[in-house]
Amino acid sequence: MSMQLSKQQQQYLGAGAILFALLGAAYVKFFWLPIAQAKAEATAKIEEIEGRIAKAKQQAARLERLQAEIASLNERAIEAEKRLPKTKSVPDILLTIASLAQKNRVVVQSFTPGPQRVQQYFTELHYPLSIRGSYHNIGRFLAAIALEERIFNVRNVNYPAADAMGDMTVTFTLLSYQYKG
């Protein structure tokens, strides 16, 4: 069965198709495209923010590592400063020597601040010393100096013969170091 449309019906149908096409074009232009563009912009903005968040998380992890490393380096610096202080601190040296002398049963007869010798990174401080005690006590005293936390060195040790009681007076130069940094 075939149906024939009148001219007026054909015109209504054509006008309806044109109206439908115009409404479709208006919908796409005024609703679909702006929403699609806003969605694309929002997606791009979300990706950018997520990228910044990921970068911030990486930096936060790096910050924690750096803080831990700084804490470790500070601890090492404190330990190093105990071994190689930044100050001359003659009273501390004298207290250390007096304590070691008492523990090892030797008597400090003289302790004199001597000359200094400047090196590239540190200053070498000389202290001529004279101690009295038995041969073994003096040996223990010198070993105790070597085992101290602060860096000490001993030079020009002069061991004379012991007296009738087995004691001797030993002279030497105690070297201490001071960091120049």
Secondary structure as GFF3:
##gff-version 3
##sequence-region A 1 181
A	DSSP	alpha_helix	7	27	.	.	.	ID=ss1
A	DSSP	pi_helix	28	32	.	.	.	ID=ss2
A	DSSP	alpha_helix	33	83	.	.	.	ID=ss3
A	DSSP	alpha_helix	90	103	.	.	.	ID=ss4
A	DSSP	beta_strand	107	111	.	.	.	ID=ss5
A	DSSP	beta_strand	116	118	.	.	.	ID=ss6
A	DSSP	beta_strand	122	134	.	.	.	ID=ss7
A	DSSP	alpha_helix	135	146	.	.	.	ID=ss8
A	DSSP	beta_strand	152	158	.	.	.	ID=ss9
A	DSSP	beta_strand	167	179	.	.	.	ID=ss10
###
